[in-house]
Amino acid sequence: MNEEESTLAQILEKYLECSYVDAGGVVCERFEKKRVDKIGDLEVQVYRDHVPPRFHVSSKQKSIDARFHLSSCRFLNNKHGVISNSDIEIIKNFYNQNPDRFKNLVKEHGQMNQ
């Protein structure tokens, strides 16, 4: 894939993530994500309509966009970039040691997906 095709693929992926087709066949935009928490220089976001239920962790520099399973905080994959094993452990430990913040993460995800 050349650079132009890669850019087009990225644009389409972003567009498809932040839109949906309603019952009448009209393409509608939706709020695609909400920042819920911050762990050091990492931001935690929840998205609408994600299966399996998950949250994303991204860096300020946008060089990381990692996905974690919502109920277990298990690392799923990288949407793009690379996240270190130490950052994965920091995220898991953060939510294990802060159950109220984890409850808030789950609550925010639920509100986004009502």
Sequence and secondary structure as in RCSB ss.txt:
>XXXX:A:sequence
MNEEESTLAQILEKYLECSYVDAGGVVCERFEKKRVDKIGDLEVQVYRDHVPPRFHVSSKQKSIDARFHLSSCRF
LNNKHGVISNSDIEIIKNFYNQNPDRFKNLVKEHGQMNQ
>XXXX:A:secstr
  HHHHHHHHHHHHHHHTEEE TTS EEE   EEEEEEETTEEEEEESS SS EEEEEETTS EEEEEETTT  E
EEEEEE   HHHHHHHHHHHHH HHHHHHHHHHHHHHT 
